[in-house]
Amino acid sequence: MSDALIREAELNHRLALDQPGRRFEPVAGSRWGELILPAPQERNDATQGLRVAMFASFEFGYAALEAVKAYARRFPGRAQLVGLATDDPINNEARIGLKKRVWKHMQRDEVMAIETAVVEAGLSAGAPVFTGEIKTDGFRALLDAWQPDVILSCVFGQVIDQSIIERPPYGIYNFHPTDLEHGFGAGPTPAEDMAAKGLTRTVWTIHHVIAAVDAGGVVAVSPEINCANLVGELPTDPLVVYDKLVEPASCLAAGLIDTLWRRYSARQPGKLGRTDLDAALPAGVRSRMQEPIRAERHALVLPAFDSTQLEHFGGQAIR
Protein backbone atom coordinates (compact mmCIF):
# COMPACT_ATOMS: atom_id res chain seq x y z
CA MET A 1 0.00 0.00 0.00
CA SER A 2 1.30 3.48 -0.82
CA ASP A 3 2.30 5.94 1.90
CA ALA A 4 -0.52 8.25 0.74
CA LEU A 5 -3.17 5.60 1.43
CA ILE A 6 -1.65 4.69 4.80
CA ARG A 7 -1.95 8.34 5.88
CA GLU A 8 -5.64 8.21 4.92
CA ALA A 9 -6.38 5.09 6.99
CA GLU A 10 -8.69 6.77 9.53
CA LEU A 11 -10.86 8.43 6.90
CA ASN A 12 -10.92 5.34 4.70
CA HIS A 13 -11.99 3.10 7.58
CA ARG A 14 -15.03 5.32 8.20
CA LEU A 15 -15.94 5.47 4.53
CA ALA A 16 -15.58 1.72 3.99
CA LEU A 17 -17.80 0.96 6.98
CA ASP A 18 -20.55 3.15 5.55
CA GLN A 19 -20.52 1.57 2.09
CA PRO A 20 -18.53 -1.60 1.40
CA GLY A 21 -17.14 -1.65 -2.11
CA ARG A 22 -15.68 1.84 -2.17
CA ARG A 23 -12.18 1.92 -3.63
CA PHE A 24 -9.17 4.00 -2.59
CA GLU A 25 -6.44 4.72 -5.11
CA PRO A 26 -3.32 6.90 -5.17
CA VAL A 27 -3.04 9.47 -7.95
CA ALA A 28 0.28 9.92 -9.71
CA GLY A 29 2.25 12.95 -8.59
CA SER A 30 0.14 13.85 -5.54
CA ARG A 31 2.12 14.20 -2.31
CA TRP A 32 -0.96 13.64 -0.17
CA GLY A 33 -4.52 12.40 -0.43
CA GLU A 34 -6.13 9.90 -2.77
CA LEU A 35 -8.93 9.18 -5.21
CA ILE A 36 -12.00 7.61 -3.62
CA LEU A 37 -14.43 5.81 -5.95
CA PRO A 38 -18.09 5.17 -5.07
CA ALA A 39 -19.27 1.65 -4.39
CA PRO A 40 -21.12 -0.06 -7.26
CA GLN A 41 -24.46 0.46 -5.52
CA GLU A 42 -23.80 4.22 -5.36
CA ARG A 43 -23.24 4.55 -9.10
CA ASN A 44 -25.09 7.41 -10.76
CA ASP A 45 -26.28 6.55 -14.26
CA ALA A 46 -27.12 10.14 -15.21
CA THR A 47 -25.68 10.96 -18.63
CA GLN A 48 -27.48 14.20 -19.48
CA GLY A 49 -27.22 17.78 -18.38
CA LEU A 50 -24.58 20.25 -17.32
CA ARG A 51 -21.52 18.37 -16.04
CA VAL A 52 -20.60 19.95 -12.70
CA ALA A 53 -17.38 19.38 -10.75
CA MET A 54 -16.89 20.95 -7.35
CA PHE A 55 -13.82 22.04 -5.42
CA ALA A 56 -15.30 22.33 -1.95
CA SER A 57 -14.72 21.81 1.77
CA PHE A 58 -15.81 23.04 5.20
CA GLU A 59 -19.49 23.69 5.96
CA PHE A 60 -19.87 26.24 3.17
CA GLY A 61 -18.64 23.78 0.58
CA TYR A 62 -20.80 21.03 2.05
CA ALA A 63 -23.89 23.25 1.89
CA ALA A 64 -23.17 24.24 -1.73
CA LEU A 65 -22.61 20.60 -2.65
CA GLU A 66 -25.88 19.53 -1.05
CA ALA A 67 -27.72 22.28 -2.95
CA VAL A 68 -26.27 21.17 -6.29
CA LYS A 69 -27.22 17.56 -5.53
CA ALA A 70 -30.74 18.61 -4.59
CA TYR A 71 -31.05 20.61 -7.81
CA ALA A 72 -29.95 17.59 -9.87
CA ARG A 73 -32.52 15.38 -8.11
CA ARG A 74 -35.35 17.91 -8.46
CA PHE A 75 -34.65 18.54 -12.15
CA PRO A 76 -33.37 15.31 -13.71
CA GLY A 77 -31.44 15.93 -16.90
CA ARG A 78 -30.44 19.48 -16.05
CA ALA A 79 -27.24 18.86 -14.12
CA GLN A 80 -25.03 16.02 -12.91
CA LEU A 81 -22.23 15.96 -10.36
CA VAL A 82 -19.24 14.35 -12.07
CA GLY A 83 -16.50 14.82 -9.48
CA LEU A 84 -15.45 16.47 -6.24
CA ALA A 85 -12.04 17.71 -5.11
CA THR A 86 -11.87 18.54 -1.41
CA ASP A 87 -9.43 19.58 1.30
CA ASP A 88 -7.74 16.93 3.42
CA PRO A 89 -7.26 18.81 6.72
CA ILE A 90 -6.62 15.69 8.79
CA ASN A 91 -3.53 14.82 6.75
CA ASN A 92 -0.54 16.74 8.07
CA GLU A 93 1.15 16.39 4.68
CA ALA A 94 -1.62 18.35 2.93
CA ARG A 95 -0.51 21.81 1.85
CA ILE A 96 -3.78 23.64 2.31
CA GLY A 97 -2.85 26.36 4.76
CA LEU A 98 -4.14 24.64 7.89
CA LYS A 99 -2.73 27.32 10.18
CA LYS A 100 -4.17 30.19 8.14
CA ARG A 101 -7.65 29.00 7.30
CA VAL A 102 -10.88 28.10 8.99
CA TRP A 103 -9.64 24.72 10.24
CA LYS A 104 -7.46 26.39 12.90
CA HIS A 105 -10.61 27.33 14.82
CA MET A 106 -11.88 23.74 15.09
CA GLN A 107 -11.13 20.69 17.20
CA ARG A 108 -9.76 17.65 15.42
CA ASP A 109 -12.92 15.58 15.89
CA GLU A 110 -15.02 18.22 14.18
CA VAL A 111 -12.50 18.60 11.36
CA MET A 112 -12.62 14.84 10.83
CA ALA A 113 -16.42 14.82 10.88
CA ILE A 114 -16.67 17.61 8.32
CA GLU A 115 -14.12 16.06 5.96
CA THR A 116 -15.92 12.72 6.20
CA ALA A 117 -19.31 14.35 5.56
CA VAL A 118 -18.07 16.23 2.48
CA VAL A 119 -16.52 13.09 1.00
CA GLU A 120 -19.68 11.10 1.80
CA ALA A 121 -21.80 13.76 0.11
CA GLY A 122 -19.88 13.29 -3.12
CA LEU A 123 -19.70 9.49 -3.01
CA SER A 124 -23.39 9.08 -2.13
CA ALA A 125 -24.23 10.99 -5.30
CA GLY A 126 -22.12 8.55 -7.30
CA ALA A 127 -19.26 11.01 -7.86
CA PRO A 128 -15.56 10.20 -7.44
CA VAL A 129 -13.80 12.26 -4.76
CA PHE A 130 -10.19 13.46 -4.81
CA THR A 131 -8.47 14.64 -1.62
CA GLY A 132 -4.99 15.29 -2.98
CA GLU A 133 -2.86 17.74 -4.86
CA ILE A 134 -4.40 19.34 -7.95
CA LYS A 135 -1.28 20.79 -9.59
CA THR A 136 -0.20 17.39 -10.91
CA ASP A 137 -0.46 15.53 -14.18
CA GLY A 138 -2.39 12.84 -12.35
CA PHE A 139 -5.16 15.19 -11.30
CA ARG A 140 -5.26 16.91 -14.69
CA ALA A 141 -5.85 13.50 -16.28
CA LEU A 142 -8.55 12.81 -13.71
CA LEU A 143 -10.24 16.13 -14.45
CA ASP A 144 -10.11 15.37 -18.17
CA ALA A 145 -11.90 12.08 -17.44
CA TRP A 146 -14.59 13.93 -15.49
CA GLN A 147 -15.06 16.35 -18.42
CA PRO A 148 -16.76 19.10 -16.38
CA ASP A 149 -18.62 21.83 -18.21
CA VAL A 150 -18.23 24.02 -15.13
CA ILE A 151 -16.47 23.96 -11.76
CA LEU A 152 -17.84 25.51 -8.55
CA SER A 153 -15.29 26.35 -5.85
CA CYS A 154 -16.25 27.02 -2.23
CA VAL A 155 -13.64 26.97 0.56
CA PHE A 156 -10.93 25.14 -1.32
CA GLY A 157 -7.43 25.32 0.11
CA GLN A 158 -5.31 25.10 -3.03
CA VAL A 159 -4.58 27.74 -5.63
CA ILE A 160 -6.12 26.70 -8.95
CA ASP A 161 -3.60 27.02 -11.76
CA GLN A 162 -4.10 28.22 -15.32
CA SER A 163 -4.13 24.77 -16.89
CA ILE A 164 -7.19 23.87 -14.79
CA ILE A 165 -8.81 27.29 -15.21
CA GLU A 166 -8.81 26.87 -18.97
CA ARG A 167 -10.47 23.43 -18.97
CA PRO A 168 -14.21 23.90 -18.25
CA PRO A 169 -15.96 25.68 -21.15
CA TYR A 170 -18.43 27.47 -18.85
CA GLY A 171 -15.78 28.60 -16.38
CA ILE A 172 -14.84 28.21 -12.71
CA TYR A 173 -16.78 30.20 -10.11
CA ASN A 174 -15.66 30.80 -6.53
CA PHE A 175 -17.87 31.69 -3.56
CA HIS A 176 -16.31 34.13 -1.07
CA PRO A 177 -18.12 35.62 1.97
CA THR A 178 -16.90 39.22 1.69
CA ASP A 179 -17.42 42.25 -0.53
CA LEU A 180 -14.51 41.65 -2.91
CA GLU A 181 -15.88 44.22 -5.33
CA HIS A 182 -15.13 46.96 -2.82
CA GLY A 183 -11.81 45.56 -1.64
CA PHE A 184 -12.91 43.75 1.52
CA GLY A 185 -11.69 40.40 2.80
CA ALA A 186 -9.75 38.70 0.00
CA GLY A 187 -7.83 35.72 1.31
CA PRO A 188 -8.31 32.95 3.88
CA THR A 189 -9.57 34.91 6.93
CA PRO A 190 -12.79 36.74 6.00
CA ALA A 191 -14.29 36.88 9.51
CA GLU A 192 -11.06 38.16 11.01
CA ASP A 193 -10.91 40.81 8.28
CA MET A 194 -14.45 41.90 9.15
CA ALA A 195 -13.46 42.27 12.80
CA ALA A 196 -10.34 44.26 11.91
CA LYS A 197 -12.40 46.68 9.84
CA GLY A 198 -15.19 46.99 12.44
CA LEU A 199 -17.80 45.51 10.07
CA THR A 200 -20.93 43.67 11.15
CA ARG A 201 -22.44 43.11 7.70
CA THR A 202 -21.11 41.23 4.71
CA VAL A 203 -22.16 39.71 1.38
CA TRP A 204 -21.48 36.61 -0.64
CA THR A 205 -19.44 37.35 -3.75
CA ILE A 206 -19.34 34.90 -6.65
CA HIS A 207 -16.45 35.56 -9.00
CA HIS A 208 -14.53 33.99 -11.85
CA VAL A 209 -11.42 32.10 -10.80
CA ILE A 210 -8.17 33.41 -12.22
CA ALA A 211 -4.59 32.62 -11.23
CA ALA A 212 -4.55 35.43 -8.62
CA VAL A 213 -6.47 34.51 -5.45
CA ASP A 214 -9.96 36.09 -5.08
CA ALA A 215 -9.21 38.50 -7.92
CA GLY A 216 -11.40 37.34 -10.80
CA GLY A 217 -14.27 39.33 -12.25
CA VAL A 218 -17.37 39.51 -10.06
CA VAL A 219 -20.36 37.58 -11.39
CA ALA A 220 -22.88 38.12 -8.60
CA VAL A 221 -23.19 39.71 -5.17
CA SER A 222 -25.80 38.75 -2.59
CA PRO A 223 -27.85 41.20 -0.56
CA GLU A 224 -26.17 42.20 2.71
CA ILE A 225 -26.12 39.73 5.56
CA ASN A 226 -26.38 40.95 9.15
CA CYS A 227 -23.63 39.32 11.23
CA ALA A 228 -24.12 41.36 14.41
CA ASN A 229 -25.26 39.71 17.62
CA LEU A 230 -28.12 40.91 19.80
CA VAL A 231 -26.06 43.79 21.17
CA GLY A 232 -24.94 44.92 17.72
CA GLU A 233 -21.42 43.48 17.83
CA LEU A 234 -19.61 40.97 15.66
CA PRO A 235 -19.28 37.67 17.58
CA THR A 236 -15.70 37.00 18.64
CA ASP A 237 -15.83 33.39 17.41
CA PRO A 238 -15.47 33.37 13.60
CA LEU A 239 -17.31 30.05 13.45
CA VAL A 240 -20.44 31.67 14.86
CA VAL A 241 -20.26 34.25 12.07
CA TYR A 242 -19.75 31.54 9.47
CA ASP A 243 -22.79 29.62 10.74
CA LYS A 244 -24.91 32.64 9.80
CA LEU A 245 -23.59 32.61 6.22
CA VAL A 246 -24.28 28.97 5.35
CA GLU A 247 -27.93 29.13 4.25
CA PRO A 248 -27.61 31.88 1.62
CA ALA A 249 -24.49 30.16 0.21
CA SER A 250 -26.46 27.01 -0.57
CA CYS A 251 -29.29 28.94 -2.21
CA LEU A 252 -26.85 30.92 -4.33
CA ALA A 253 -25.15 27.70 -5.45
CA ALA A 254 -28.49 26.33 -6.65
CA GLY A 255 -29.23 29.63 -8.39
CA LEU A 256 -25.87 29.65 -10.14
CA ILE A 257 -26.36 26.09 -11.41
CA ASP A 258 -29.83 26.99 -12.67
CA THR A 259 -28.43 30.01 -14.52
CA LEU A 260 -25.63 27.94 -16.02
CA TRP A 261 -28.03 25.18 -17.02
CA ARG A 262 -30.21 27.68 -18.91
CA ARG A 263 -27.12 28.87 -20.79
CA TYR A 264 -26.10 25.27 -21.42
CA SER A 265 -29.55 24.25 -22.66
CA ALA A 266 -29.54 27.21 -25.05
CA ARG A 267 -26.16 25.99 -26.38
CA GLN A 268 -24.40 29.19 -25.42
CA PRO A 269 -20.95 28.16 -24.16
CA GLY A 270 -18.70 30.62 -22.40
CA LYS A 271 -18.40 32.21 -18.99
CA LEU A 272 -21.22 34.12 -17.36
CA GLY A 273 -21.11 37.89 -17.26
CA ARG A 274 -22.67 39.91 -14.47
CA THR A 275 -25.65 37.93 -13.21
CA ASP A 276 -28.48 38.70 -10.80
CA LEU A 277 -28.99 35.75 -8.45
CA ASP A 278 -31.31 37.53 -6.00
CA ALA A 279 -34.19 35.34 -7.17
CA ALA A 280 -32.31 32.32 -5.81
CA LEU A 281 -32.97 33.59 -2.26
CA PRO A 282 -36.52 32.79 -1.10
CA ALA A 283 -38.30 35.34 1.08
CA GLY A 284 -37.69 33.36 4.26
CA VAL A 285 -33.96 33.17 3.59
CA ARG A 286 -33.80 36.90 2.85
CA SER A 287 -35.57 37.61 6.13
CA ARG A 288 -33.15 35.45 8.12
CA MET A 289 -30.20 37.17 6.44
CA GLN A 290 -31.29 40.44 8.04
CA GLU A 291 -31.84 39.05 11.54
CA PRO A 292 -29.12 39.37 14.21
CA ILE A 293 -27.14 36.35 15.32
CA ARG A 294 -28.74 34.86 18.40
CA ALA A 295 -26.38 31.90 18.86
CA GLU A 296 -23.71 32.16 21.54
CA ARG A 297 -21.62 29.26 20.28
CA HIS A 298 -20.81 27.50 17.02
CA ALA A 299 -23.33 24.87 15.88
CA LEU A 300 -21.84 21.38 15.68
CA VAL A 301 -24.56 20.03 13.39
CA LEU A 302 -23.93 20.17 9.66
CA PRO A 303 -26.37 22.30 7.66
CA ALA A 304 -29.21 20.63 5.78
CA PHE A 305 -30.45 22.04 2.49
CA ASP A 306 -34.21 22.57 2.30
CA SER A 307 -35.18 21.30 -1.16
CA THR A 308 -38.41 23.33 -1.09
CA GLN A 309 -36.14 26.32 -1.74
CA LEU A 310 -35.84 25.04 -5.31
CA GLU A 311 -39.52 25.35 -6.13
CA HIS A 312 -39.30 28.90 -7.41
CA PHE A 313 -36.97 27.80 -10.22
CA GLY A 314 -40.02 26.16 -11.75
CA GLY A 315 -40.23 24.73 -15.21
CA GLN A 316 -40.48 21.14 -16.30
CA ALA A 317 -37.60 18.79 -15.73
CA ILE A 318 -35.70 17.97 -18.91
CA ARG A 319 -35.50 14.23 -19.51
C-alpha positions as CSV (number, residue, x, y, z in Angstrom):
1,M,0.0,0.0,0.0
2,S,1.3,3.5,-0.8
3,D,2.3,5.9,1.9
4,A,-0.5,8.3,0.7
5,L,-3.2,5.6,1.4
6,I,-1.7,4.7,4.8
7,R,-1.9,8.3,5.9
8,E,-5.6,8.2,4.9
9,A,-6.4,5.1,7.0
10,E,-8.7,6.8,9.5
11,L,-10.9,8.4,6.9
12,N,-10.9,5.3,4.7
13,H,-12.0,3.1,7.6
14,R,-15.0,5.3,8.2
15,L,-15.9,5.5,4.5
16,A,-15.6,1.7,4.0
17,L,-17.8,1.0,7.0
18,D,-20.6,3.2,5.6
19,Q,-20.5,1.6,2.1
20,P,-18.5,-1.6,1.4
21,G,-17.1,-1.7,-2.1
22,R,-15.7,1.8,-2.2
23,R,-12.2,1.9,-3.6
24,F,-9.2,4.0,-2.6
25,E,-6.4,4.7,-5.1
26,P,-3.3,6.9,-5.2
27,V,-3.0,9.5,-8.0
28,A,0.3,9.9,-9.7
29,G,2.3,12.9,-8.6
30,S,0.1,13.9,-5.5
31,R,2.1,14.2,-2.3
32,W,-1.0,13.6,-0.2
33,G,-4.5,12.4,-0.4
34,E,-6.1,9.9,-2.8
35,L,-8.9,9.2,-5.2
36,I,-12.0,7.6,-3.6
37,L,-14.4,5.8,-5.9
38,P,-18.1,5.2,-5.1
39,A,-19.3,1.6,-4.4
40,P,-21.1,-0.1,-7.3
41,Q,-24.5,0.5,-5.5
42,E,-23.8,4.2,-5.4
43,R,-23.2,4.5,-9.1
44,N,-25.1,7.4,-10.8
45,D,-26.3,6.6,-14.3
46,A,-27.1,10.1,-15.2
47,T,-25.7,11.0,-18.6
48,Q,-27.5,14.2,-19.5
49,G,-27.2,17.8,-18.4
50,L,-24.6,20.2,-17.3
51,R,-21.5,18.4,-16.0
52,V,-20.6,19.9,-12.7
53,A,-17.4,19.4,-10.8
54,M,-16.9,20.9,-7.3
55,F,-13.8,22.0,-5.4
56,A,-15.3,22.3,-1.9
57,S,-14.7,21.8,1.8
58,F,-15.8,23.0,5.2
59,E,-19.5,23.7,6.0
60,F,-19.9,26.2,3.2
61,G,-18.6,23.8,0.6
62,Y,-20.8,21.0,2.1
63,A,-23.9,23.3,1.9
64,A,-23.2,24.2,-1.7
65,L,-22.6,20.6,-2.6
66,E,-25.9,19.5,-1.1
67,A,-27.7,22.3,-2.9
68,V,-26.3,21.2,-6.3
69,K,-27.2,17.6,-5.5
70,A,-30.7,18.6,-4.6
71,Y,-31.1,20.6,-7.8
72,A,-29.9,17.6,-9.9
73,R,-32.5,15.4,-8.1
74,R,-35.3,17.9,-8.5
75,F,-34.6,18.5,-12.2
76,P,-33.4,15.3,-13.7
77,G,-31.4,15.9,-16.9
78,R,-30.4,19.5,-16.1
79,A,-27.2,18.9,-14.1
80,Q,-25.0,16.0,-12.9
81,L,-22.2,16.0,-10.4
82,V,-19.2,14.3,-12.1
83,G,-16.5,14.8,-9.5
84,L,-15.5,16.5,-6.2
85,A,-12.0,17.7,-5.1
86,T,-11.9,18.5,-1.4
87,D,-9.4,19.6,1.3
88,D,-7.7,16.9,3.4
89,P,-7.3,18.8,6.7
90,I,-6.6,15.7,8.8
91,N,-3.5,14.8,6.8
92,N,-0.5,16.7,8.1
93,E,1.1,16.4,4.7
94,A,-1.6,18.3,2.9
95,R,-0.5,21.8,1.8
96,I,-3.8,23.6,2.3
97,G,-2.8,26.4,4.8
98,L,-4.1,24.6,7.9
99,K,-2.7,27.3,10.2
100,K,-4.2,30.2,8.1
101,R,-7.6,29.0,7.3
102,V,-10.9,28.1,9.0
103,W,-9.6,24.7,10.2
104,K,-7.5,26.4,12.9
105,H,-10.6,27.3,14.8
106,M,-11.9,23.7,15.1
107,Q,-11.1,20.7,17.2
108,R,-9.8,17.6,15.4
109,D,-12.9,15.6,15.9
110,E,-15.0,18.2,14.2
111,V,-12.5,18.6,11.4
112,M,-12.6,14.8,10.8
113,A,-16.4,14.8,10.9
114,I,-16.7,17.6,8.3
115,E,-14.1,16.1,6.0
116,T,-15.9,12.7,6.2
117,A,-19.3,14.3,5.6
118,V,-18.1,16.2,2.5
119,V,-16.5,13.1,1.0
120,E,-19.7,11.1,1.8
121,A,-21.8,13.8,0.1
122,G,-19.9,13.3,-3.1
123,L,-19.7,9.5,-3.0
124,S,-23.4,9.1,-2.1
125,A,-24.2,11.0,-5.3
126,G,-22.1,8.6,-7.3
127,A,-19.3,11.0,-7.9
128,P,-15.6,10.2,-7.4
129,V,-13.8,12.3,-4.8
130,F,-10.2,13.5,-4.8
131,T,-8.5,14.6,-1.6
132,G,-5.0,15.3,-3.0
133,E,-2.9,17.7,-4.9
134,I,-4.4,19.3,-7.9
135,K,-1.3,20.8,-9.6
136,T,-0.2,17.4,-10.9
137,D,-0.5,15.5,-14.2
138,G,-2.4,12.8,-12.3
139,F,-5.2,15.2,-11.3
140,R,-5.3,16.9,-14.7
141,A,-5.8,13.5,-16.3
142,L,-8.6,12.8,-13.7
143,L,-10.2,16.1,-14.5
144,D,-10.1,15.4,-18.2
145,A,-11.9,12.1,-17.4
146,W,-14.6,13.9,-15.5
147,Q,-15.1,16.3,-18.4
148,P,-16.8,19.1,-16.4
149,D,-18.6,21.8,-18.2
150,V,-18.2,24.0,-15.1
151,I,-16.5,24.0,-11.8
152,L,-17.8,25.5,-8.6
153,S,-15.3,26.3,-5.8
154,C,-16.2,27.0,-2.2
155,V,-13.6,27.0,0.6
156,F,-10.9,25.1,-1.3
157,G,-7.4,25.3,0.1
158,Q,-5.3,25.1,-3.0
159,V,-4.6,27.7,-5.6
160,I,-6.1,26.7,-9.0
161,D,-3.6,27.0,-11.8
162,Q,-4.1,28.2,-15.3
163,S,-4.1,24.8,-16.9
164,I,-7.2,23.9,-14.8
165,I,-8.8,27.3,-15.2
166,E,-8.8,26.9,-19.0
167,R,-10.5,23.4,-19.0
168,P,-14.2,23.9,-18.2
169,P,-16.0,25.7,-21.1
170,Y,-18.4,27.5,-18.9
171,G,-15.8,28.6,-16.4
172,I,-14.8,28.2,-12.7
173,Y,-16.8,30.2,-10.1
174,N,-15.7,30.8,-6.5
175,F,-17.9,31.7,-3.6
176,H,-16.3,34.1,-1.1
177,P,-18.1,35.6,2.0
178,T,-16.9,39.2,1.7
179,D,-17.4,42.2,-0.5
180,L,-14.5,41.7,-2.9
181,E,-15.9,44.2,-5.3
182,H,-15.1,47.0,-2.8
183,G,-11.8,45.6,-1.6
184,F,-12.9,43.7,1.5
185,G,-11.7,40.4,2.8
186,A,-9.8,38.7,0.0
187,G,-7.8,35.7,1.3
188,P,-8.3,32.9,3.9
189,T,-9.6,34.9,6.9
190,P,-12.8,36.7,6.0
191,A,-14.3,36.9,9.5
192,E,-11.1,38.2,11.0
193,D,-10.9,40.8,8.3
194,M,-14.4,41.9,9.2
195,A,-13.5,42.3,12.8
196,A,-10.3,44.3,11.9
197,K,-12.4,46.7,9.8
198,G,-15.2,47.0,12.4
199,L,-17.8,45.5,10.1
200,T,-20.9,43.7,11.1
201,R,-22.4,43.1,7.7
202,T,-21.1,41.2,4.7
203,V,-22.2,39.7,1.4
204,W,-21.5,36.6,-0.6
205,T,-19.4,37.4,-3.8
206,I,-19.3,34.9,-6.7
207,H,-16.5,35.6,-9.0
208,H,-14.5,34.0,-11.8
209,V,-11.4,32.1,-10.8
210,I,-8.2,33.4,-12.2
211,A,-4.6,32.6,-11.2
212,A,-4.5,35.4,-8.6
213,V,-6.5,34.5,-5.4
214,D,-10.0,36.1,-5.1
215,A,-9.2,38.5,-7.9
216,G,-11.4,37.3,-10.8
217,G,-14.3,39.3,-12.2
218,V,-17.4,39.5,-10.1
219,V,-20.4,37.6,-11.4
220,A,-22.9,38.1,-8.6
221,V,-23.2,39.7,-5.2
222,S,-25.8,38.7,-2.6
223,P,-27.8,41.2,-0.6
224,E,-26.2,42.2,2.7
225,I,-26.1,39.7,5.6
226,N,-26.4,41.0,9.1
227,C,-23.6,39.3,11.2
228,A,-24.1,41.4,14.4
229,N,-25.3,39.7,17.6
230,L,-28.1,40.9,19.8
231,V,-26.1,43.8,21.2
232,G,-24.9,44.9,17.7
233,E,-21.4,43.5,17.8
234,L,-19.6,41.0,15.7
235,P,-19.3,37.7,17.6
236,T,-15.7,37.0,18.6
237,D,-15.8,33.4,17.4
238,P,-15.5,33.4,13.6
239,L,-17.3,30.0,13.5
240,V,-20.4,31.7,14.9
241,V,-20.3,34.2,12.1
242,Y,-19.7,31.5,9.5
243,D,-22.8,29.6,10.7
244,K,-24.9,32.6,9.8
245,L,-23.6,32.6,6.2
246,V,-24.3,29.0,5.4
247,E,-27.9,29.1,4.2
248,P,-27.6,31.9,1.6
249,A,-24.5,30.2,0.2
250,S,-26.5,27.0,-0.6
251,C,-29.3,28.9,-2.2
252,L,-26.8,30.9,-4.3
253,A,-25.1,27.7,-5.5
254,A,-28.5,26.3,-6.7
255,G,-29.2,29.6,-8.4
256,L,-25.9,29.6,-10.1
257,I,-26.4,26.1,-11.4
258,D,-29.8,27.0,-12.7
259,T,-28.4,30.0,-14.5
260,L,-25.6,27.9,-16.0
261,W,-28.0,25.2,-17.0
262,R,-30.2,27.7,-18.9
263,R,-27.1,28.9,-20.8
264,Y,-26.1,25.3,-21.4
265,S,-29.6,24.3,-22.7
266,A,-29.5,27.2,-25.0
267,R,-26.2,26.0,-26.4
268,Q,-24.4,29.2,-25.4
269,P,-21.0,28.2,-24.2
270,G,-18.7,30.6,-22.4
271,K,-18.4,32.2,-19.0
272,L,-21.2,34.1,-17.4
273,G,-21.1,37.9,-17.3
274,R,-22.7,39.9,-14.5
275,T,-25.6,37.9,-13.2
276,D,-28.5,38.7,-10.8
277,L,-29.0,35.8,-8.4
278,D,-31.3,37.5,-6.0
279,A,-34.2,35.3,-7.2
280,A,-32.3,32.3,-5.8
281,L,-33.0,33.6,-2.3
282,P,-36.5,32.8,-1.1
283,A,-38.3,35.3,1.1
284,G,-37.7,33.4,4.3
285,V,-34.0,33.2,3.6
286,R,-33.8,36.9,2.9
287,S,-35.6,37.6,6.1
288,R,-33.2,35.5,8.1
289,M,-30.2,37.2,6.4
290,Q,-31.3,40.4,8.0
291,E,-31.8,39.1,11.5
292,P,-29.1,39.4,14.2
293,I,-27.1,36.4,15.3
294,R,-28.7,34.9,18.4
295,A,-26.4,31.9,18.9
296,E,-23.7,32.2,21.5
297,R,-21.6,29.3,20.3
298,H,-20.8,27.5,17.0
299,A,-23.3,24.9,15.9
300,L,-21.8,21.4,15.7
301,V,-24.6,20.0,13.4
302,L,-23.9,20.2,9.7
303,P,-26.4,22.3,7.7
304,A,-29.2,20.6,5.8
305,F,-30.4,22.0,2.5
306,D,-34.2,22.6,2.3
307,S,-35.2,21.3,-1.2
308,T,-38.4,23.3,-1.1
309,Q,-36.1,26.3,-1.7
310,L,-35.8,25.0,-5.3
311,E,-39.5,25.3,-6.1
312,H,-39.3,28.9,-7.4
313,F,-37.0,27.8,-10.2
314,G,-40.0,26.2,-11.8
315,G,-40.2,24.7,-15.2
316,Q,-40.5,21.1,-16.3
317,A,-37.6,18.8,-15.7
318,I,-35.7,18.0,-18.9
319,R,-35.5,14.2,-19.5
